[in-house]
């Protein structure tokens, strides 16, 4: 009997970097012009990207064969301070942490 290979998962720091890169790649096409300006002016002072528990937004997007335990959700937006939650979310990024089965999807602020 063969043993299953251990699954190599991307660590949380790298997931945040990947999510931010994906966000930057698509922001000009998917955010309203006003939100693009707000993000550009305020991100250095109060911008944030953090991993959060998976929200219900993904139920219709995830394919049944994907294991939700191997996914992370990253929110990208603005917070009033380092201690505050992100209160102006520009994007929710779903990323598979599985290095063999990459997958990502972004829900943009509308």
C-alpha positions in Angstrom: 0.0 0.0 0.0 1.5 3.4 -0.9 1.4 6.3 1.4 -0.1 9.6 0.2 2.4 12.3 -0.5 2.4 15.1 1.9 0.7 18.2 0.5 3.0 21.2 0.2 1.1 24.4 1.1 2.1 28.0 0.5 2.7 29.8 3.8 0.6 32.8 4.9 3.2 35.5 4.2 3.5 34.4 0.6 -0.2 34.1 0.2 -0.6 37.8 1.2 2.1 38.8 -1.3 0.5 36.8 -4.0 -2.9 38.3 -3.2 -1.5 41.8 -3.3 0.3 41.2 -6.6 -3.0 39.9 -8.1 -4.8 42.9 -6.7 -2.4 45.3 -8.3 -2.6 43.6 -11.7 -6.4 43.9 -11.8 -7.1 47.1 -9.9 -7.1 49.5 -12.8 -9.6 47.4 -14.8 -11.9 46.4 -11.9 -12.1 49.3 -9.4 -14.0 52.5 -10.0 -11.8 55.5 -10.8 -12.7 57.1 -7.5 -11.6 54.0 -5.6 -8.4 53.9 -7.6 -7.6 57.4 -6.4 -8.5 56.7 -2.8 -6.4 53.6 -2.8 -3.4 55.4 -4.3 -3.6 58.3 -1.9 -4.3 56.4 1.3 -2.7 53.0 1.0 0.7 54.0 2.2 -0.8 55.4 5.5 -3.7 53.1 6.1 -3.6 50.3 3.6 -3.8 46.7 4.7 -3.9 43.1 3.4 -4.7 40.4 5.8 -5.9 36.8 5.8 -9.4 36.4 7.2 -11.6 33.3 7.8 -13.3 32.2 4.6 -16.6 34.0 4.0 -19.8 32.8 2.5 -19.0 34.7 -0.8 -17.1 31.7 -2.1 -19.8 29.0 -1.9 -20.8 29.4 -5.6 -17.3 29.9 -6.9 -15.4 26.9 -5.4 -15.5 23.8 -7.4 -16.6 20.8 -5.3 -13.3 18.9 -5.8 -11.4 21.7 -4.1 -10.7 21.2 -0.4 -11.6 24.5 1.4 -9.0 23.7 4.1 -6.3 24.4 1.5 -7.6 27.9 0.7 -7.0 31.3 2.2 -9.1 34.5 1.8 -7.2 37.8 1.8 -8.9 41.1 2.1 -7.2 44.2 0.8 -8.3 47.7 1.7 -8.0 50.6 4.2 -8.1 50.6 8.0 -8.1 53.6 10.3 -5.2 52.3 12.3 -3.0 49.2 12.6 -5.2 47.9 15.4 -8.5 48.4 13.5 -10.2 46.0 11.1 -10.1 46.8 7.4 -13.3 48.9 7.0 -13.0 49.9 3.3 -12.5 46.6 1.4 -11.4 47.0 -2.2 -11.0 43.3 -3.0 -11.5 39.8 -1.5 -8.9 37.4 -2.9 -9.4 33.6 -2.7 -6.2 31.7 -3.2 -5.4 28.0 -3.1 -2.4 27.3 -0.9 -1.9 24.0 -2.7 1.2 24.3 -4.9 0.1 21.5 -7.2 -3.5 22.9 -7.9 -3.2 26.6 -8.1 -6.4 28.6 -8.1 -7.4 32.2 -7.4 -10.4 34.4 -7.7 -11.0 38.1 -6.8 -14.3 39.7 -5.8 -13.9 43.4 -6.4 -15.6 46.3 -4.7 -18.5 47.6 -6.7 
